[in-house]
């Protein structure tokens, strides 16, 4: 399954995948996200380490504590955000809809 993921709207990518607790999940997130307009700067789904985000100190991140501009996910509308990066394999800790976005 291929799913475009935006950084423009909060938690924009409803994957249409409902997970049950204990499901084994693998996610691959290729591509790039544009993180600034001038000069044009892009990041991979792995994002940038926090020390590279010093110029955005007042920014409210959707998943604090994970790489800025990384691909992130959560299970359910109020689930705890987690970093996906380019590749993530995990066992679902809770049941709910898998939702994704690029953190910005």
N, CA, C and O atoms as CSV, one atom per row, in Angstrom:
chain,resi,resn,atom,element,x,y,z
A,1,UNK,N,N,0.846,-1.168,0.000
A,1,UNK,CA,C,0.000,0.000,0.000
A,1,UNK,C,C,0.895,1.236,0.000
A,1,UNK,O,O,1.885,1.277,0.731
A,2,UNK,N,N,0.570,2.226,-0.793
A,2,UNK,CA,C,1.299,3.478,-0.850
A,2,UNK,C,C,0.374,4.587,-0.376
A,2,UNK,O,O,-0.796,4.625,-0.756
A,3,UNK,N,N,0.890,5.490,0.452
A,3,UNK,CA,C,0.071,6.540,1.041
A,3,UNK,C,C,0.864,7.834,1.105
A,3,UNK,O,O,1.904,7.875,1.762
A,4,UNK,N,N,0.402,8.907,0.437
A,4,UNK,CA,C,1.100,10.188,0.571
A,4,UNK,C,C,0.881,10.744,1.971
A,4,UNK,O,O,-0.215,10.654,2.524
A,5,UNK,N,N,1.936,11.320,2.537
A,5,UNK,CA,C,1.858,11.875,3.891
A,5,UNK,C,C,2.281,13.328,3.829
A,5,UNK,O,O,3.364,13.646,3.338
A,6,UNK,N,N,1.425,14.216,4.330
A,6,UNK,CA,C,1.680,15.650,4.284
A,6,UNK,C,C,2.238,16.152,5.608
A,6,UNK,O,O,1.998,15.566,6.664
A,7,UNK,N,N,2.981,17.237,5.534
A,7,UNK,CA,C,3.407,17.910,6.756
A,7,UNK,C,C,2.555,19.153,6.995
A,7,UNK,O,O,2.770,19.868,7.974
A,8,UNK,N,N,1.596,19.417,6.122
A,8,UNK,CA,C,0.805,20.635,6.208
A,8,UNK,C,C,-0.314,20.569,7.241
A,8,UNK,O,O,-0.547,21.547,7.950
A,9,UNK,N,N,-1.005,19.448,7.342
A,9,UNK,CA,C,-2.121,19.337,8.276
A,9,UNK,C,C,-1.764,18.366,9.393
A,9,UNK,O,O,-1.145,17.332,9.145
A,10,UNK,N,N,-2.151,18.695,10.622
A,10,UNK,CA,C,-1.843,17.788,11.725
A,10,UNK,C,C,-2.463,16.411,11.523
A,10,UNK,O,O,-3.654,16.294,11.233
A,11,UNK,N,N,-1.664,15.392,11.676
A,11,UNK,CA,C,-2.119,13.996,11.607
A,11,UNK,C,C,-3.019,13.783,10.401
A,11,UNK,O,O,-4.170,13.363,10.526
A,12,UNK,N,N,-2.464,14.085,9.223
A,12,UNK,CA,C,-3.234,14.136,7.982
A,12,UNK,C,C,-3.441,12.800,7.292
A,12,UNK,O,O,-4.345,12.678,6.465
A,13,UNK,N,N,-2.639,11.800,7.602
A,13,UNK,CA,C,-2.695,10.568,6.817
A,13,UNK,C,C,-3.368,9.433,7.582
A,13,UNK,O,O,-2.720,8.679,8.307
A,14,UNK,N,N,-4.675,9.332,7.402
A,14,UNK,CA,C,-5.411,8.189,7.940
A,14,UNK,C,C,-5.096,7.029,7.010
A,14,UNK,O,O,-5.521,7.033,5.855
A,15,UNK,N,N,-4.369,6.052,7.487
A,15,UNK,CA,C,-3.917,4.955,6.640
A,15,UNK,C,C,-5.036,4.022,6.228
A,15,UNK,O,O,-4.892,3.262,5.270
A,16,UNK,N,N,-6.158,4.072,6.946
A,16,UNK,CA,C,-7.234,3.122,6.677
A,16,UNK,C,C,-6.950,1.749,7.273
A,16,UNK,O,O,-7.676,0.788,7.018
A,17,UNK,N,N,-5.880,1.668,8.073
A,17,UNK,CA,C,-5.486,0.396,8.675
A,17,UNK,C,C,-5.841,0.407,10.157
A,17,UNK,O,O,-5.344,1.236,10.919
A,18,UNK,N,N,-6.695,-0.513,10.554
A,18,UNK,CA,C,-7.042,-0.673,11.960
A,18,UNK,C,C,-6.170,-1.760,12.554
A,18,UNK,O,O,-6.118,-2.879,12.042
A,19,UNK,N,N,-5.487,-1.427,13.636
A,19,UNK,CA,C,-4.602,-2.364,14.301
A,19,UNK,C,C,-5.266,-2.934,15.549
A,19,UNK,O,O,-6.061,-2.265,16.209
A,20,UNK,N,N,-4.929,-4.171,15.855
A,20,UNK,CA,C,-5.341,-4.790,17.108
A,20,UNK,C,C,-4.111,-4.929,17.983
A,20,UNK,O,O,-3.003,-5.105,17.477
A,21,UNK,N,N,-4.294,-4.853,19.265
A,21,UNK,CA,C,-3.193,-5.016,20.185
A,21,UNK,C,C,-2.463,-6.325,19.864
A,21,UNK,O,O,-3.086,-7.375,19.713
A,22,UNK,N,N,-1.131,-6.242,19.763
A,22,UNK,CA,C,-0.330,-7.417,19.450
A,22,UNK,C,C,-0.039,-7.624,17.977
A,22,UNK,O,O,0.765,-8.488,17.629
A,23,UNK,N,N,-0.684,-6.838,17.080
A,23,UNK,CA,C,-0.390,-6.960,15.647
A,23,UNK,C,C,1.065,-6.569,15.384
A,23,UNK,O,O,1.587,-5.635,15.993
A,24,UNK,N,N,1.709,-7.291,14.476
A,24,UNK,CA,C,3.074,-6.956,14.060
A,24,UNK,C,C,2.978,-6.037,12.850
A,24,UNK,O,O,2.293,-6.356,11.878
A,25,UNK,N,N,3.653,-4.911,12.905
A,25,UNK,CA,C,3.530,-3.867,11.885
A,25,UNK,C,C,4.915,-3.497,11.357
A,25,UNK,O,O,5.858,-3.335,12.131
A,26,UNK,N,N,5.031,-3.364,10.030
A,26,UNK,CA,C,6.245,-2.861,9.391
A,26,UNK,C,C,5.861,-1.705,8.489
A,26,UNK,O,O,4.922,-1.808,7.700
A,27,UNK,N,N,6.588,-0.606,8.606
A,27,UNK,CA,C,6.328,0.593,7.808
A,27,UNK,C,C,7.617,0.992,7.104
A,27,UNK,O,O,8.677,1.039,7.730
A,28,UNK,N,N,7.536,1.278,5.811
A,28,UNK,CA,C,8.647,1.831,5.047
A,28,UNK,C,C,8.195,3.191,4.529
A,28,UNK,O,O,7.130,3.301,3.921
A,29,UNK,N,N,8.995,4.224,4.764
A,29,UNK,CA,C,8.629,5.585,4.388
A,29,UNK,C,C,9.738,6.198,3.535
A,29,UNK,O,O,10.616,6.879,4.066
A,30,UNK,N,N,9.713,5.969,2.222
A,30,UNK,CA,C,10.715,6.591,1.352
A,30,UNK,C,C,10.334,8.036,1.048
A,30,UNK,O,O,9.225,8.472,1.357
A,31,UNK,N,N,11.240,8.760,0.453
A,31,UNK,CA,C,10.923,10.102,-0.011
A,31,UNK,C,C,11.575,11.186,0.805
A,31,UNK,O,O,12.485,10.931,1.594
A,32,UNK,N,N,11.097,12.415,0.605
A,32,UNK,CA,C,11.633,13.593,1.271
A,32,UNK,C,C,10.490,14.506,1.657
A,32,UNK,O,O,9.393,14.420,1.107
A,33,UNK,N,N,10.762,15.383,2.614
A,33,UNK,CA,C,9.812,16.428,2.984
A,33,UNK,C,C,10.549,17.761,2.903
A,33,UNK,O,O,11.687,17.881,3.355
A,34,UNK,N,N,9.885,18.764,2.320
A,34,UNK,CA,C,10.467,20.100,2.243
A,34,UNK,C,C,10.293,20.754,3.603
A,34,UNK,O,O,9.170,20.857,4.097
A,35,UNK,N,N,11.390,21.200,4.219
A,35,UNK,CA,C,11.312,21.780,5.556
A,35,UNK,C,C,11.458,23.295,5.565
A,35,UNK,O,O,11.165,23.933,6.576
A,36,UNK,N,N,11.903,23.882,4.463
A,36,UNK,CA,C,11.934,25.337,4.353
A,36,UNK,C,C,11.906,25.723,2.883
A,36,UNK,O,O,12.225,24.920,2.007
A,37,UNK,N,N,11.522,26.958,2.631
A,37,UNK,CA,C,11.389,27.418,1.246
A,37,UNK,C,C,12.677,28.040,0.711
A,37,UNK,O,O,13.065,27.769,-0.425
A,38,UNK,N,N,13.337,28.860,1.505
A,38,UNK,CA,C,14.519,29.551,1.006
A,38,UNK,C,C,15.604,29.548,2.069
A,38,UNK,O,O,15.356,30.078,3.152
A,39,UNK,N,N,16.753,29.008,1.851
A,39,UNK,CA,C,17.012,28.173,0.685
A,39,UNK,C,C,16.259,26.849,0.817
A,39,UNK,O,O,16.014,26.374,1.926
A,40,UNK,N,N,15.904,26.276,-0.291
A,40,UNK,CA,C,15.153,25.032,-0.289
A,40,UNK,C,C,15.925,23.973,0.495
A,40,UNK,O,O,17.054,23.632,0.144
A,41,UNK,N,N,15.318,23.464,1.542
A,41,UNK,CA,C,15.929,22.449,2.381
A,41,UNK,C,C,14.959,21.290,2.508
A,41,UNK,O,O,13.770,21.492,2.755
A,42,UNK,N,N,15.461,20.084,2.340
A,42,UNK,CA,C,14.619,18.896,2.466
A,42,UNK,C,C,15.215,17.969,3.521
A,42,UNK,O,O,16.401,18.047,3.843
A,43,UNK,N,N,14.377,17.100,4.044
A,43,UNK,CA,C,14.815,16.091,5.003
A,43,UNK,C,C,14.246,14.744,4.565
A,43,UNK,O,O,13.227,14.679,3.877
A,44,UNK,N,N,14.908,13.694,4.967
A,44,UNK,CA,C,14.375,12.354,4.729
A,44,UNK,C,C,13.347,12.058,5.821
A,44,UNK,O,O,13.210,12.847,6.756
A,45,UNK,N,N,12.623,10.943,5.726
A,45,UNK,CA,C,11.694,10.579,6.798
A,45,UNK,C,C,12.384,10.378,8.148
A,45,UNK,O,O,11.710,10.332,9.177
A,46,UNK,N,N,13.718,10.257,8.164
A,46,UNK,CA,C,14.440,10.154,9.430
A,46,UNK,C,C,14.562,11.505,10.130
A,46,UNK,O,O,14.924,11.559,11.305
A,47,UNK,N,N,14.264,12.596,9.420
A,47,UNK,CA,C,14.312,13.925,10.007
A,47,UNK,C,C,15.715,14.392,10.316
A,47,UNK,O,O,16.691,13.918,9.735
A,48,UNK,N,N,15.797,15.322,11.236
A,48,UNK,CA,C,17.067,15.921,11.648
A,48,UNK,C,C,17.196,15.824,13.166
A,48,UNK,O,O,16.204,15.966,13.881
A,49,UNK,N,N,18.402,15.587,13.660
A,49,UNK,CA,C,18.598,15.591,15.115
A,49,UNK,C,C,18.224,16.956,15.697
A,49,UNK,O,O,18.295,17.974,15.007
A,50,UNK,N,N,17.832,16.968,16.953
A,50,UNK,CA,C,17.365,18.205,17.585
A,50,UNK,C,C,18.383,19.334,17.523
A,50,UNK,O,O,17.984,20.495,17.430
A,51,UNK,N,N,19.674,19.049,17.569
A,51,UNK,CA,C,20.649,20.143,17.523
A,51,UNK,C,C,20.613,20.876,16.184
A,51,UNK,O,O,21.127,21.991,16.091
A,52,UNK,N,N,20.023,20.286,15.148
A,52,UNK,CA,C,19.865,20.954,13.852
A,52,UNK,C,C,18.585,21.785,13.794
A,52,UNK,O,O,18.324,22.442,12.786
A,53,UNK,N,N,17.792,21.765,14.846
A,53,UNK,CA,C,16.503,22.469,14.852
A,53,UNK,C,C,16.548,23.695,15.755
A,53,UNK,O,O,15.507,24.234,16.132
A,54,UNK,N,N,17.738,24.129,16.095
A,54,UNK,CA,C,17.902,25.238,17.043
A,54,UNK,C,C,17.250,26.529,16.556
A,54,UNK,O,O,16.900,27.387,17.365
A,55,UNK,N,N,17.084,26.674,15.242
A,55,UNK,CA,C,16.495,27.909,14.715
A,55,UNK,C,C,14.967,27.914,14.809
A,55,UNK,O,O,14.330,28.852,14.331
A,56,UNK,N,N,14.373,26.894,15.411
A,56,UNK,CA,C,12.926,26.844,15.577
A,56,UNK,C,C,12.567,26.580,17.047
A,56,UNK,O,O,11.804,25.658,17.333
A,57,UNK,N,N,13.108,27.381,17.988
A,57,UNK,CA,C,12.935,27.085,19.409
A,57,UNK,C,C,11.502,27.195,19.915
A,57,UNK,O,O,11.150,26.528,20.888
A,58,UNK,N,N,10.665,28.015,19.283
A,58,UNK,CA,C,9.294,28.201,19.762
A,58,UNK,C,C,8.284,27.345,19.009
A,58,UNK,O,O,7.075,27.524,19.162
A,59,UNK,N,N,8.770,26.432,18.210
A,59,UNK,CA,C,7.899,25.589,17.396
A,59,UNK,C,C,7.220,24.539,18.279
A,59,UNK,O,O,7.832,23.998,19.200
A,60,UNK,N,N,5.975,24.267,17.991
A,60,UNK,CA,C,5.246,23.212,18.679
A,60,UNK,C,C,5.297,21.960,17.812
A,60,UNK,O,O,4.691,21.926,16.740
A,61,UNK,N,N,6.006,20.938,18.258
A,61,UNK,CA,C,6.198,19.719,17.481
A,61,UNK,C,C,5.089,18.722,17.794
A,61,UNK,O,O,4.628,18.645,18.933
A,62,UNK,N,N,4.659,17.962,16.796
A,62,UNK,CA,C,3.593,16.979,16.995
A,62,UNK,C,C,4.057,15.775,17.788
A,62,UNK,O,O,3.239,15.089,18.401
A,63,UNK,N,N,5.355,15.501,17.789
A,63,UNK,CA,C,5.912,14.372,18.546
A,63,UNK,C,C,7.191,14.825,19.237
A,63,UNK,O,O,8.287,14.478,18.796
A,64,UNK,N,N,7.067,15.596,20.316
A,64,UNK,CA,C,8.267,16.083,21.013
A,64,UNK,C,C,9.176,14.924,21.419
A,64,UNK,O,O,8.718,13.864,21.847
A,65,UNK,N,N,10.474,15.164,21.270
A,65,UNK,CA,C,11.433,14.156,21.683
A,65,UNK,C,C,11.935,13.251,20.574
A,65,UNK,O,O,12.899,12.513,20.774
A,66,UNK,N,N,11.304,13.290,19.409
A,66,UNK,CA,C,11.813,12.523,18.269
A,66,UNK,C,C,12.412,13.505,17.272
A,66,UNK,O,O,12.172,14.708,17.381
A,67,UNK,N,N,13.176,13.029,16.314
A,67,UNK,CA,C,13.835,13.912,15.356
A,67,UNK,C,C,12.846,14.886,14.731
A,67,UNK,O,O,11.737,14.511,14.352
A,68,UNK,N,N,13.273,16.157,14.631
A,68,UNK,CA,C,12.411,17.138,13.977
A,68,UNK,C,C,12.311,16.809,12.484
A,68,UNK,O,O,13.269,16.324,11.880
A,69,UNK,N,N,11.167,17.072,11.912
A,69,UNK,CA,C,10.841,16.820,10.508
A,69,UNK,C,C,10.882,15.341,10.127
A,69,UNK,O,O,11.015,15.011,8.948
A,70,UNK,N,N,10.770,14.462,11.096
A,70,UNK,CA,C,10.761,13.025,10.787
A,70,UNK,C,C,9.341,12.539,10.521
A,70,UNK,O,O,8.366,13.219,10.844
A,71,UNK,N,N,9.242,11.371,9.935
A,71,UNK,CA,C,7.954,10.719,9.740
A,71,UNK,C,C,7.534,10.129,11.087
A,71,UNK,O,O,8.293,9.384,11.706
A,72,UNK,N,N,6.329,10.463,11.534
A,72,UNK,CA,C,5.832,9.992,12.821
A,72,UNK,C,C,4.462,9.335,12.652
A,72,UNK,O,O,3.780,9.543,11.649
A,73,UNK,N,N,4.082,8.558,13.626
A,73,UNK,CA,C,2.785,7.897,13.594
A,73,UNK,C,C,2.162,7.869,14.974
A,73,UNK,O,O,2.786,8.252,15.963
A,74,UNK,N,N,0.944,7.417,15.026
A,74,UNK,CA,C,0.260,7.163,16.290
A,74,UNK,C,C,-0.873,6.192,16.007
A,74,UNK,O,O,-1.302,6.026,14.865
A,75,UNK,N,N,-1.340,5.567,17.052
A,75,UNK,CA,C,-2.458,4.635,16.921
A,75,UNK,C,C,-3.652,5.268,17.610
A,75,UNK,O,O,-3.623,5.518,18.815
A,76,UNK,N,N,-4.697,5.525,16.847
A,76,UNK,CA,C,-5.884,6.190,17.371
A,76,UNK,C,C,-5.731,7.695,17.368
A,76,UNK,O,O,-4.627,8.214,17.206
A,77,UNK,N,N,-6.850,8.404,17.550
A,77,UNK,CA,C,-6.838,9.863,17.450
A,77,UNK,C,C,-6.116,10.543,18.605
A,77,UNK,O,O,-5.732,11.707,18.488
A,78,UNK,N,N,-5.926,9.848,19.706
A,78,UNK,CA,C,-5.235,10.450,20.845
A,78,UNK,C,C,-4.030,9.619,21.294
A,78,UNK,O,O,-3.516,9.813,22.395
A,79,UNK,N,N,-3.583,8.695,20.441
A,79,UNK,CA,C,-2.462,7.835,20.796
A,79,UNK,C,C,-1.159,8.583,20.963
A,79,UNK,O,O,-0.997,9.693,20.456
A,80,UNK,N,N,-0.237,7.973,21.673
A,80,UNK,CA,C,1.092,8.546,21.896
A,80,UNK,C,C,1.881,8.545,20.583
A,80,UNK,O,O,2.044,7.484,19.979
A,81,UNK,N,N,2.376,9.701,20.122
A,81,UNK,CA,C,3.161,9.748,18.885
A,81,UNK,C,C,4.459,8.949,19.020
A,81,UNK,O,O,5.063,8.891,20.091
A,82,UNK,N,N,4.874,8.334,17.906
A,82,UNK,CA,C,6.139,7.606,17.870
A,82,UNK,C,C,6.828,7.880,16.542
A,82,UNK,O,O,6.186,8.186,15.537
A,83,UNK,N,N,8.148,7.763,16.563
A,83,UNK,CA,C,8.918,8.012,15.349
A,83,UNK,C,C,8.864,6.796,14.430
A,83,UNK,O,O,9.070,5.663,14.865
A,84,UNK,N,N,8.582,7.049,13.151
A,84,UNK,CA,C,8.606,6.005,12.130
A,84,UNK,C,C,9.950,6.051,11.413
A,84,UNK,O,O,10.577,5.014,11.200
A,85,UNK,N,N,10.398,7.260,11.038
A,85,UNK,CA,C,11.623,7.383,10.262
A,85,UNK,C,C,11.447,6.739,8.899
A,85,UNK,O,O,10.340,6.732,8.360
A,86,UNK,N,N,12.513,6.199,8.334
A,86,UNK,CA,C,12.436,5.544,7.028
A,86,UNK,C,C,11.868,4.139,7.121
A,86,UNK,O,O,11.211,3.662,6.195
A,87,UNK,N,N,12.126,3.477,8.249
A,87,UNK,CA,C,11.649,2.102,8.446
A,87,UNK,C,C,11.339,1.913,9.924
A,87,UNK,O,O,12.116,2.328,10.784
A,88,UNK,N,N,10.210,1.289,10.218
A,88,UNK,CA,C,9.861,0.995,11.611
A,88,UNK,C,C,9.099,-0.317,11.656
A,88,UNK,O,O,8.163,-0.523,10.883
A,89,UNK,N,N,9.493,-1.200,12.554
A,89,UNK,CA,C,8.784,-2.442,12.815
A,89,UNK,C,C,8.456,-2.472,14.300
A,89,UNK,O,O,9.320,-2.215,15.138
A,90,UNK,N,N,7.206,-2.786,14.624
A,90,UNK,CA,C,6.806,-2.797,16.031
A,90,UNK,C,C,5.601,-3.712,16.229
A,90,UNK,O,O,4.972,-4.158,15.269
A,91,UNK,N,N,5.303,-3.975,17.476
A,91,UNK,CA,C,4.101,-4.700,17.865
A,91,UNK,C,C,3.142,-3.676,18.443
A,91,UNK,O,O,3.508,-2.926,19.348
A,92,UNK,N,N,1.914,-3.634,17.932
A,92,UNK,CA,C,0.942,-2.635,18.369
A,92,UNK,C,C,0.652,-2.781,19.865
A,92,UNK,O,O,0.200,-3.834,20.315
A,93,UNK,N,N,0.919,-1.707,20.638
A,93,UNK,CA,C,0.678,-1.773,22.077
A,93,UNK,C,C,-0.791,-1.578,22.449
A,93,UNK,O,O,-1.212,-1.919,23.554
A,94,UNK,N,N,-1.564,-1.024,21.511
A,94,UNK,CA,C,-2.992,-0.773,21.715
A,94,UNK,C,C,-3.719,-1.035,20.403
A,94,UNK,O,O,-3.087,-1.189,19.358
A,95,UNK,N,N,-5.030,-1.084,20.456
A,95,UNK,CA,C,-5.850,-1.222,19.247
A,95,UNK,C,C,-6.282,0.156,18.779
A,95,UNK,O,O,-6.484,1.051,19.600
A,96,UNK,N,N,-6.428,0.343,17.465
A,96,UNK,CA,C,-6.901,1.608,16.916
A,96,UNK,C,C,-6.409,1.810,15.501
A,96,UNK,O,O,-5.676,0.980,14.962
A,97,UNK,N,N,-6.817,2.925,14.896
A,97,UNK,CA,C,-6.451,3.283,13.533
A,97,UNK,C,C,-5.027,3.818,13.495
A,97,UNK,O,O,-4.651,4.636,14.334
A,98,UNK,N,N,-4.226,3.364,12.524
A,98,UNK,CA,C,-2.872,3.859,12.333
A,98,UNK,C,C,-2.938,5.170,11.551
A,98,UNK,O,O,-3.501,5.231,10.458
A,99,UNK,N,N,-2.353,6.210,12.130
A,99,UNK,CA,C,-2.345,7.542,11.522
A,99,UNK,C,C,-0.905,8.006,11.425
A,99,UNK,O,O,-0.101,7.712,12.310
A,100,UNK,N,N,-0.561,8.734,10.353
A,100,UNK,CA,C,0.816,9.162,10.156
A,100,UNK,C,C,0.883,10.601,9.679
A,100,UNK,O,O,-0.102,11.159,9.195
A,101,UNK,N,N,2.070,11.197,9.826
A,101,UNK,CA,C,2.344,12.533,9.298
A,101,UNK,C,C,3.841,12.779,9.331
A,101,UNK,O,O,4.591,12.021,9.946
A,102,UNK,N,N,4.268,13.834,8.672
A,102,UNK,CA,C,5.646,14.298,8.816
A,102,UNK,C,C,5.628,15.381,9.875
A,102,UNK,O,O,4.878,16.351,9.766
A,103,UNK,N,N,6.445,15.221,10.889
A,103,UNK,CA,C,6.501,16.193,11.975
A,103,UNK,C,C,7.053,17.501,11.460
A,103,UNK,O,O,8.074,17.534,10.771
A,104,UNK,N,N,6.375,18.573,11.797
A,104,UNK,CA,C,6.846,19.899,11.409
A,104,UNK,C,C,6.525,20.890,12.476
A,104,UNK,O,O,6.843,22.071,12.337
